[in-house]
Amino acid sequence: MDNQGDDRKVPFTYIWAVENYSEPIHLTLQSPSFVVDSIEKTKWCLVLYVNPHCVLCYIARQSDSSGLKSMEIDFELAILADDGTPISEEKEVSFTINHHSKIQKLIENSVLYERRAEILPKNTLTIRCRMWRKEFSINSEDLCFARSKLRIERTSFMWPVTDFKGLAGDKTCKRVHPIPDKKPVMDYILRLNQNDGEEEVRVEIDVEGGRGYSIFGEISVLDAEGRIIDLTKIKSRLHLDQTNIQFPMLTTKSKLMADEYLCLPNETLLLRCALEIFIGVSLSRIEYCTFLPSLNTEDFLNAEKQNEVDEEEFAYCSGPCPLKQALLNLYKDGSFSDVTLKAGTESFNVHKNILSVRSPVFKAMFTGNEELCTAPKHKIVGTKYF
């Protein structure tokens, strides 16, 4: 990277942590939206793209109220190690912001998994983006942290195939619900296929309601002592018109029959199945921004609403959360309070905008009635404060 970028003060840094990052074979993921004050309050996101070979990323501008049509900016993208140092090669690139940037390759998958302990601590991939206006000096330096959590469902079970010796060209099935009472539903199917006079033991999965999911499967043949005889694995993504996944050959019937007492106790084939399914994103949000007070409130709240997936999980910060502490301090000292709630003998100085975001009842109260909107105090009848 050019030394000029090191000497110049960076006005905006965006750090995005992607949790539950296992070994996706295909993934397209958009980061939480962010607004850059130092670049005319423009709105952006990162787009992460993973294919079977490498991890790529680019910056995309989103619709905003800045009115800015075009501007040359510089940016850098890098993957960070667990100690915050950049792992991938940083690249300083210029582009015009009315389009998305060129796609940058961050790291090869082979390198990523070889250095998993260093680059994926606790299965978290961290990407840093730094942006500044081209040939424009800015004194302020803003920092933003975001987090996305991939939803991975894992299940494992034993599948005893009874009367295996009598299975000849037929099939036997086992229905699995990886997520109780929800789709996808999967039928594991075991078949004996003839190939050059050899009966091959093969397993496939019929998937109902699981299109677009990435699936990682592993099936082991166990002997009477619980040891693995044979093992087969698969990584596959269900495309829009695909409902069937076929594993490579598991074993052969002749191999099992050669040591029938150990491999087929009570004429039963013992299979251990493990399944990992990438469902989507369970959480995506901005965690902390140094420039939060200067953000356009409507843009910020709209961005958070778009990023929200699981409201119950979204409502709470996990671990230290500066934003949560700042809101708590705001409530405790009553700064900029614009309404008072009274319950019994207790009064609370609160903020209409925060109550409206968290409660549709308060939102309706403050927006649907002119008298309630302007009243400085509200009494909550039939409620006691505990």
C-alpha positions as CSV (number, residue, x, y, z in Angstrom):
1,M,0.0,0.0,0.0
2,D,1.2,3.5,-0.7
3,N,2.7,5.3,2.3
4,Q,0.6,8.3,1.5
5,G,-2.4,6.4,2.9
6,D,-0.6,5.7,6.2
7,D,0.3,9.4,6.7
8,R,-3.1,10.7,5.9
9,K,-5.6,10.7,8.7
10,V,-8.5,8.4,7.9
11,P,-11.9,10.0,8.5
12,F,-14.0,6.9,8.6
13,T,-13.3,3.3,9.7
14,Y,-16.0,0.6,9.6
15,I,-15.3,-2.8,11.3
16,W,-17.7,-5.6,10.6
17,A,-17.7,-8.9,12.6
18,V,-19.5,-11.8,11.0
19,E,-20.2,-14.5,13.7
20,N,-20.8,-18.2,13.2
21,Y,-18.6,-18.1,10.1
22,S,-18.0,-21.8,9.5
23,E,-17.0,-23.0,6.1
24,P,-19.6,-21.6,3.7
25,I,-19.2,-22.8,0.1
26,H,-21.4,-20.0,-1.2
27,L,-22.4,-16.8,0.7
28,T,-23.6,-13.4,-0.3
29,L,-24.1,-11.2,2.8
30,Q,-24.8,-7.4,3.1
31,S,-23.5,-5.6,6.2
32,P,-25.6,-3.2,8.3
33,S,-26.0,0.2,6.6
34,F,-23.8,3.1,7.8
35,V,-23.8,6.8,7.1
36,V,-20.4,8.6,6.6
37,D,-20.7,12.2,7.9
38,S,-17.3,13.2,6.4
39,I,-18.4,12.2,2.9
40,E,-21.5,14.4,2.7
41,K,-23.6,12.1,5.0
42,T,-23.7,9.4,2.3
43,K,-25.1,5.9,3.1
44,W,-23.2,2.7,2.5
45,C,-22.9,-1.0,3.1
46,L,-20.3,-3.7,2.5
47,V,-21.2,-6.8,0.5
48,L,-19.3,-10.0,1.3
49,Y,-19.2,-12.7,-1.3
50,V,-17.7,-16.2,-0.6
51,N,-17.2,-18.8,-3.3
52,P,-15.5,-22.2,-3.1
53,H,-12.1,-20.6,-3.7
54,C,-11.9,-17.3,-1.9
55,V,-13.5,-14.4,0.1
56,L,-14.3,-11.2,-1.7
57,C,-15.9,-7.9,-0.7
58,Y,-16.9,-4.6,-2.2
59,I,-18.5,-1.3,-1.0
60,A,-21.9,-0.2,-2.3
61,R,-23.6,3.1,-2.0
62,Q,-27.3,3.1,-0.9
63,S,-30.1,5.5,-1.3
64,D,-29.7,8.5,0.9
65,S,-30.8,12.2,1.3
66,S,-27.4,13.7,0.6
67,G,-28.2,14.6,-3.0
68,L,-24.6,13.9,-3.9
69,K,-24.3,12.5,-7.4
70,S,-20.7,11.7,-7.7
71,M,-17.4,12.0,-5.8
72,E,-14.0,10.4,-6.0
73,I,-13.0,8.5,-2.8
74,D,-10.3,6.2,-1.7
75,F,-10.9,3.0,0.3
76,E,-9.1,0.0,1.8
77,L,-10.5,-3.4,2.7
78,A,-8.8,-6.0,4.9
79,I,-9.5,-9.0,7.1
80,L,-8.3,-8.5,10.7
81,A,-6.7,-11.1,12.9
82,D,-7.7,-11.7,16.5
83,D,-5.2,-9.0,17.7
84,G,-6.6,-6.5,15.2
85,T,-3.7,-6.6,12.7
86,P,-4.6,-6.8,9.0
87,I,-4.1,-10.3,7.5
88,S,-5.0,-9.9,3.9
89,E,-3.3,-7.4,1.7
90,E,-4.7,-3.9,2.0
91,K,-5.5,-2.2,-1.3
92,E,-6.0,1.5,-1.7
93,V,-8.5,2.0,-4.6
94,S,-10.3,5.0,-6.0
95,F,-13.8,4.9,-7.4
96,T,-16.7,7.2,-8.1
97,I,-19.4,6.8,-5.4
98,N,-22.4,6.8,-7.6
99,H,-21.5,3.1,-8.3
100,H,-20.2,0.3,-6.2
101,S,-16.5,-0.3,-6.0
102,K,-14.6,-3.0,-7.7
103,I,-14.8,-6.4,-6.0
104,Q,-11.7,-7.0,-4.0
105,K,-10.3,-10.5,-3.2
106,L,-9.5,-10.5,0.5
107,I,-8.1,-14.0,1.1
108,E,-8.0,-17.5,-0.3
109,N,-10.2,-20.1,1.5
110,S,-7.2,-22.4,1.8
111,V,-5.2,-19.7,3.7
112,L,-8.2,-18.8,5.8
113,Y,-8.8,-22.3,7.1
114,E,-5.1,-23.1,7.5
115,R,-4.8,-20.1,9.8
116,R,-8.3,-20.5,11.4
117,A,-7.2,-20.0,15.0
118,E,-5.6,-16.6,14.1
119,I,-8.2,-15.3,11.5
120,L,-11.4,-16.9,12.7
121,P,-11.3,-16.7,16.6
122,K,-14.6,-18.1,17.9
123,N,-15.7,-18.6,14.3
124,T,-15.8,-14.8,13.7
125,L,-14.6,-13.2,10.5
126,T,-13.7,-9.5,11.0
127,I,-13.5,-7.1,8.0
128,R,-12.2,-3.6,8.2
129,C,-13.1,-0.9,5.7
130,R,-11.4,2.6,5.7
131,M,-12.7,5.4,3.5
132,W,-11.8,9.0,2.8
133,R,-12.4,11.7,0.2
134,K,-9.8,11.8,-2.5
135,E,-7.3,14.7,-2.1
136,F,-9.4,16.2,0.7
137,S,-8.2,16.8,4.2
138,I,-10.5,16.0,7.1
139,N,-9.7,16.5,10.7
140,S,-12.3,14.3,12.3
141,E,-11.8,10.5,12.5
142,D,-15.0,8.4,12.9
143,L,-15.3,4.8,13.9
144,C,-18.2,2.4,13.5
145,F,-18.5,-1.2,14.7
146,A,-21.2,-3.6,13.2
147,R,-22.1,-7.2,13.8
148,S,-23.9,-9.9,11.8
149,K,-24.7,-13.3,13.1
150,L,-25.2,-16.2,10.7
151,R,-27.9,-18.6,11.6
152,I,-26.5,-22.2,11.6
153,E,-28.7,-25.1,12.6
154,R,-26.9,-28.3,13.7
155,T,-28.3,-31.7,14.3
156,S,-26.9,-35.2,14.7
157,F,-28.6,-38.6,15.2
158,M,-28.1,-42.4,15.0
159,W,-29.8,-44.2,12.2
160,P,-30.0,-48.0,12.7
161,V,-30.9,-49.7,9.4
162,T,-32.5,-53.0,10.5
163,D,-32.5,-56.1,8.4
164,F,-29.7,-54.7,6.2
165,K,-28.8,-58.2,4.9
166,G,-32.3,-58.4,3.3
167,L,-32.0,-55.1,1.6
168,A,-31.5,-55.7,-2.1
169,G,-32.0,-52.9,-4.6
170,D,-34.7,-51.4,-2.4
171,K,-34.5,-48.3,-0.3
172,T,-35.1,-47.3,3.3
173,C,-35.8,-43.9,4.6
174,K,-35.6,-41.8,7.7
175,R,-37.4,-38.4,8.1
176,V,-35.5,-35.6,9.9
177,H,-36.6,-32.2,11.2
178,P,-33.4,-30.2,11.7
179,I,-35.5,-27.4,13.1
180,P,-38.4,-28.7,15.1
181,D,-41.8,-27.8,13.6
182,K,-40.2,-25.8,10.8
183,K,-38.9,-26.4,7.3
184,P,-36.7,-27.7,5.8
185,V,-37.8,-31.3,6.3
186,M,-35.3,-33.9,5.1
187,D,-35.7,-37.5,4.1
188,Y,-32.5,-39.5,4.4
189,I,-32.6,-42.3,1.8
190,L,-30.3,-45.3,1.8
191,R,-30.0,-47.3,-1.4
192,L,-27.9,-50.3,-2.7
193,N,-26.7,-49.5,-6.2
194,Q,-25.1,-52.0,-8.6
195,N,-21.8,-51.0,-10.1
196,D,-19.6,-53.5,-11.9
197,G,-21.1,-56.3,-9.9
198,E,-20.5,-54.5,-6.6
199,E,-23.4,-53.4,-4.4
200,E,-22.5,-49.8,-3.3
201,V,-24.2,-48.4,-0.2
202,R,-25.2,-44.8,-1.0
203,V,-27.2,-42.2,0.9
204,E,-29.1,-39.2,-0.5
205,I,-31.3,-36.5,1.0
206,D,-34.6,-35.3,-0.3
207,V,-35.3,-31.8,1.0
208,E,-38.7,-30.2,1.3
209,G,-38.8,-26.4,1.8
210,G,-35.1,-25.9,1.9
211,R,-34.2,-24.1,-1.3
212,G,-31.3,-21.7,-1.2
213,Y,-29.8,-23.3,1.9
214,S,-26.2,-24.4,2.2
215,I,-25.9,-27.9,3.7
216,F,-22.9,-29.7,5.2
217,G,-23.4,-33.4,5.9
218,E,-21.4,-36.2,7.3
219,I,-22.4,-39.9,7.6
220,S,-20.3,-42.5,9.4
221,V,-20.7,-46.3,9.5
222,L,-20.1,-47.6,13.0
223,D,-19.2,-51.1,14.1
224,A,-20.5,-53.0,17.2
225,E,-17.8,-51.2,19.3
226,G,-18.7,-47.8,18.1
227,R,-15.6,-47.3,15.9
228,I,-15.9,-45.7,12.4
229,I,-15.6,-48.1,9.5
230,D,-16.3,-45.7,6.7
231,L,-17.2,-42.1,6.3
232,T,-18.6,-39.8,3.6
233,K,-19.1,-36.0,3.6
234,I,-20.9,-33.5,1.4
235,K,-21.0,-29.7,1.1
236,S,-23.8,-28.5,-1.1
237,R,-26.0,-25.5,-1.8
238,L,-29.6,-26.1,-2.8
239,H,-30.4,-24.0,-5.8
240,L,-33.9,-22.8,-6.6
241,D,-34.8,-25.9,-8.6
242,Q,-32.9,-28.5,-6.5
243,T,-34.5,-30.7,-3.9
244,N,-32.1,-33.7,-3.8
245,I,-28.5,-34.1,-2.5
246,Q,-26.4,-37.2,-3.1
247,F,-23.5,-38.2,-1.0
248,P,-20.5,-40.0,-2.4
249,M,-20.4,-43.7,-1.9
250,L,-20.4,-44.7,1.8
251,T,-19.2,-48.3,1.7
252,T,-19.9,-51.6,0.0
253,K,-22.1,-54.4,1.1
254,S,-19.4,-57.0,0.5
255,K,-17.1,-55.1,2.9
256,L,-19.7,-55.1,5.6
257,M,-20.5,-58.8,5.0
258,A,-16.9,-59.8,5.2
259,D,-17.0,-59.1,9.0
260,E,-20.7,-59.4,9.6
261,Y,-20.4,-60.0,13.3
262,L,-18.6,-56.7,13.9
263,C,-20.0,-54.6,11.1
264,L,-23.7,-55.7,11.2
265,P,-24.6,-56.5,14.8
266,N,-28.0,-58.1,14.8
267,E,-28.1,-57.7,11.0
268,T,-28.3,-53.9,11.6
269,L,-26.3,-51.2,9.8
270,L,-25.4,-48.5,12.3
271,L,-25.1,-45.0,10.8
272,R,-24.2,-41.8,12.6
273,C,-25.5,-38.7,10.7
274,A,-24.5,-35.1,11.4
275,L,-26.0,-32.1,9.6
276,E,-25.2,-28.4,9.5
277,I,-27.5,-26.0,7.7
278,F,-26.9,-22.3,6.9
279,I,-30.4,-20.8,7.2
280,G,-29.7,-17.1,6.8
281,V,-28.9,-14.2,9.2
282,S,-30.3,-14.1,12.7
283,L,-28.9,-10.7,13.7
284,S,-27.4,-7.7,11.9
285,R,-26.9,-4.4,13.5
286,I,-24.7,-1.4,14.2
287,E,-23.1,-1.9,17.7
288,Y,-21.3,1.4,18.2
289,C,-20.4,4.6,16.4
290,T,-18.3,7.5,17.6
291,F,-20.3,9.8,15.3
292,L,-23.7,8.7,16.5
293,P,-24.9,12.1,17.8
294,S,-24.4,13.7,14.4
295,L,-26.3,11.0,12.5
296,N,-29.6,11.7,10.8
297,T,-31.9,9.9,13.3
298,E,-34.4,8.8,10.7
299,D,-31.7,7.3,8.4
300,F,-30.2,5.5,11.4
301,L,-33.5,4.1,12.6
302,N,-34.6,3.0,9.1
303,A,-31.2,1.3,8.6
304,E,-31.6,-0.6,11.9
305,K,-35.2,-1.6,11.0
306,Q,-33.9,-3.0,7.7
307,N,-31.1,-4.9,9.4
308,E,-33.3,-6.3,12.1
309,V,-34.1,-10.0,11.8
310,D,-34.9,-11.5,15.2
311,E,-36.5,-8.8,17.3
312,E,-36.0,-10.7,20.6
313,E,-32.3,-11.2,20.0
314,F,-31.9,-7.8,18.4
315,A,-33.2,-6.1,21.6
316,Y,-30.2,-7.0,23.7
317,C,-26.5,-6.3,23.4
318,S,-24.3,-9.2,24.3
319,G,-21.2,-8.4,26.3
320,P,-20.0,-4.8,26.8
321,C,-22.1,-2.4,24.7
322,P,-21.2,1.3,24.8
323,L,-24.4,2.3,23.0
324,K,-26.5,0.5,25.7
325,Q,-24.5,2.2,28.5
326,A,-24.9,5.6,26.8
327,L,-28.7,5.1,26.6
328,L,-28.8,4.1,30.3
329,N,-26.8,7.2,31.2
330,L,-29.2,9.3,29.1
331,Y,-32.2,7.9,31.1
332,K,-30.5,8.3,34.5
333,D,-29.5,12.0,34.2
334,G,-32.7,12.9,32.2
335,S,-30.8,14.7,29.5
336,F,-33.1,16.1,26.8
337,S,-36.1,14.3,28.3
338,D,-39.3,15.5,26.6
339,V,-42.0,13.6,28.4
340,T,-42.8,12.3,31.9
341,L,-44.6,9.1,32.6
342,K,-46.3,8.6,36.0
343,A,-47.2,5.2,37.4
344,G,-48.7,5.3,40.9
345,T,-46.5,7.7,42.9
346,E,-43.4,7.3,40.7
347,S,-42.5,9.6,37.8
348,F,-40.0,8.9,35.0
349,N,-38.4,11.4,32.8
350,V,-38.1,9.7,29.4
351,H,-37.8,10.3,25.7
352,K,-40.6,10.0,23.1
353,N,-38.4,8.8,20.3
354,I,-36.9,5.9,22.3
355,L,-40.3,4.9,23.6
356,S,-41.8,5.1,20.1
357,V,-39.1,2.8,18.6
358,R,-39.5,0.2,21.3
359,S,-43.3,0.3,21.7
360,P,-46.1,0.6,19.0
361,V,-48.5,1.6,21.8
362,F,-46.4,4.6,22.7
363,K,-45.8,5.4,19.1
364,A,-49.5,5.5,18.5
365,M,-50.0,7.6,21.6
366,F,-47.4,10.2,20.5
367,T,-48.4,10.4,16.9
368,G,-52.1,9.8,16.8
369,N,-53.4,12.5,19.1
370,E,-52.3,16.1,19.0
371,E,-53.1,16.7,22.7
372,L,-51.1,13.7,23.7
373,C,-48.2,14.7,21.5
374,T,-47.7,18.0,23.2
375,A,-48.6,17.0,26.7
376,P,-45.5,17.1,29.0
377,K,-46.8,14.4,31.4
378,H,-48.8,11.2,30.9
379,K,-50.4,9.2,33.6
380,I,-50.5,5.4,33.2
381,V,-53.7,4.2,34.8
382,G,-53.9,0.8,36.5
383,T,-50.2,0.3,36.5
384,K,-47.8,0.1,39.5
385,Y,-44.1,0.5,39.5
386,F,-42.2,-2.4,41.0
